[in-house]
Each structure stands twice: as structure tokens, then as C-alpha cells.
Amino acid sequence: MKKLKFLFTATVISLILPVFWSCKSVPEAEVYVNPLDLIDNKSSFYFRVPTLVDPDFVQRMIQSNVEGLSESDAEKIVKRIDTMYLGVTKRRKSTDFQISADCNFPQIAVKKAFSKKNGWNSDLYTYNTSLNLPMEYSVYQRSGMYAAFPAQKIACLGRNVTDMVKTYHSLAWTEEKETENAIPEEIRNWLSYDDEDSRYQIRFYAANPQSFLTVMMGVSLNYQLSFVKGKLISDPKDSDQFFMDIEFEFRENRFLLPAKAVISLAFGLTDSDIKTTSDSTIIVSHIKYYTL
């Protein structure tokens, strides 16, 4: 899990923060678009990260990884990010990612921030609404990184940003909604689950559970997993500690016992609770996890 946590932290810090100073001003759609719906189904791991979970930790990581950033500027950034949705695919030599964030940034100097002087190139995309009215969107590119702000409160970064913009336009301004590349409903339901408790949880879902198991265990094990999902909750008594729950779902119950033995060994020193809740499900709960 440390490798997975590091992957998430490094991605957010090094890629999303440098371009989160402003958002492009475009007309607000009458239809609300959930930023999660702009993430496609081509990732192996999915995360939802509300800033409320641990703003102090986020700020510390920002300041320690963005050279020259003042404490006051770091605080301003954290306060203007509500929730980030992240899709990641880790390969042997590369990492693909998509980030779609629910943000609230002032409408300031987008053209200046994403100018050629600052190393950015931009392309303009035009799509028609249901009333045949044109809508224009800018997609920015620098050193292989893409960014777009299709709405005042949505920021998109990473892989296939142009597709994310097109999806936003379809959902917000047309009657024919883009659903071809939408994430599966079970993933969306888990990440978008909304109640008072979920506002304080980092949630994740492994669409490729074998990769997750390999990352977590450090070795390749084939236990015919259907999915792995979980959540992290900040410990109110210790700002440096999280409690993590992970659910493993298996396609065949014959893998349950050998998998439980390996999982028990992996989490044996974490003071966690490991239970078999059905003939295909193992839940590891209350895992103590300390931030970096």
C-alpha cells in the first residue's frame, strides 16, 4: 500500500498543482456535471480524494514538493480544491493518469498563465449545443501534459483531456449524452457515494485487482479477484494517521482460504481485523496507516 499511496501522492503533487492557479471562464451549464463522469474506463485504479480528509497533510505535501511555494499560497490552493477524482494505470516503464477536480478558483489571467511564454501551447475545440450554438474550449499542452477547464468549477488533466472536454460538453449542453467510455456503474457508485461520513474518506477502487494485489504484496499472485475496493479515514486523534478498510471480492470461493492466509500475513502487524463475510469476500478493516 505504501507504493500505491506514493503513486497517488506523487501524481497529485507533481502534476495537478502547478496548473491549478486559474480556471477558464465559460458559460455555466444548466445541467450539473459531476467531475467523476469525465474520467474514462481505461484506468486500472480509481481514487476519490476530498480535501476535507486531511487538508494539513495536503498542504505539507504541497510545500515540500513545490519549490519556492509559500505557506500562504499553499493554503489558498488547498482551500479552493473540493474533491479530486483520479484514474491511474501503472505500467512497467510509464504511468498514465486522468484527473478531474471539483474546484473553485477565481477567473484570473488564464491566457497569461497558459501562455507560450510560460511554455504552453493551446488548441481550440468547438462543439455545438442542442440549440446549434457553438461552444469553444481551450486545451493546453506543455511537455506532454494536457490541461483544460471546461467549466469554472472543473479542471481536467492528464490523458485524453480532449475526450474529457467532449464528454463534458455532451453531458452539459446536448441531449445525446456521451456514455461509451464511462466508468462501470459499480465503480462510479463506490466513488460517488455521498453521505456525511463519505465526505471524510479517501475512496479507491481497483478495476484491475490483480495489479493491485501485486503492488500490495510485492509478488504476482493469481487469486481470481473480481475487484478490490477500500477507503481511508483520517484519525481524529492523530493527524498523521489513517484507518484503512479494504474489501477483496473473489470470482471463485476456492481461492478464499489461500488468499486469506496471504492477506493475514501481509497485514499481520498492522493491528487490523480480517474477516470472511461471505463465501467470496474478505474484508480487512481498521488498518493503521501513517502518512509520509
PyMOL commands that set and color helices and strands:
alter all, ss='L'
color gray80, all
select helices_A, chain A and resi 2-19+35-38+51-53+55-65+71-79+110-113+116-118+161-173+185-192+198-200+209-217+253-266
alter helices_A, ss='H'
color red, helices_A
select strands_A, chain A and resi 45-50+81-90+95-103+121-128+134-142+145-151+154-158+201-206+225-235+238-250+273-278+281-290
alter strands_A, ss='S'
color yellow, strands_A
deselect
rebuild
show_as cartoon
